[in-house]
Amino acid sequence: MDKVSGRLTVFFQEPFWVGVFERISDGELTVCKVTFGSEPRDCEIQTFILKNYARLRYSPAVTAAVKKESLNPKRRLREVRKRVRDTGIGTKSQQALKLQQEQAKEERINFSRRKQRQEKERAFELKQQKKKNKHRGR
């Protein structure tokens, strides 16, 4: 059975509070960024996770080394404090978010190109129809 681990990091990124969901499955990291707005309380974060976790759009997978979690809760707490103080978001997460952003940008560009092309074709057809009608004397 595959092991899947997840982590949520909430931090302040001027002017909003942002949450980064990281999911590691089969040695591949996927990330999703969520903007909360004002500072969320723990109960609000838990409610958000329960209601919206299934709808989160994760980035494409990036290979990542899977670390075995230590079982000591005090050590884990120290590591979390150190990670938040020193690094904020991990570089792998940033790469995954950037990749997701680039894909969304490319989708928007392709969509607008298709729409523009369709509009040009429609305008051309209208011109042709007008020409035919004029030629027929209408």
Secondary structure, 3 states (H helix, E strand, C coil): CCCEEEEEEEEEECCEEEEEEEEEECCEEEEEEEEEECCCCHHHHHHHHHHHHHHCCCCCCEECCCCCCCCCHHHHHHHHHHHHHHCCCCHHHHHHHHHHHHHHHHHHHHHHHHHHHHHHHHHHHHHHHHHHHHHCCC
